[in-house]
Amino acid sequence: VQLQASGGGSVQAGGSLRLSCEVSGLSLRHYAIAWYHQAPGKEREGVSCISAASTTEYADSVKGRFAISRDNAKNMGYLQMNSLKPTDTGVYSCAAELARCDHLLTLYIRPGNWGRGTQVTVSS
């Protein structure tokens, strides 16, 4: 299984980015997709998750600003990031797991494969 996050970049506060997660090696339709954020010098934390049934969950810090989605036909996951803040700066990674979203977001279950992340830098 391979995961590749892309779409990061440098934006000013208030700006938007759309991250993509390309998954290969499995049929994504049965898996939850989760996004994680690792700020400089900090532990990785769960940001958002979408279940196989397309139920979504978000960390409190991004509620109302981020939107997660999926396209099973393309084996892709997405994270639309709006109203970005400097605290959103960091590396974003995605994971696909046969697990509950609440378990993935809290890292009660740690994904076995994070894939290559994408850097997001938000300047004030």
Disulfide bonds with the S-S distance in Angstrom:
Cys21-Cys94 2.09
Cys49-Cys101 2.07
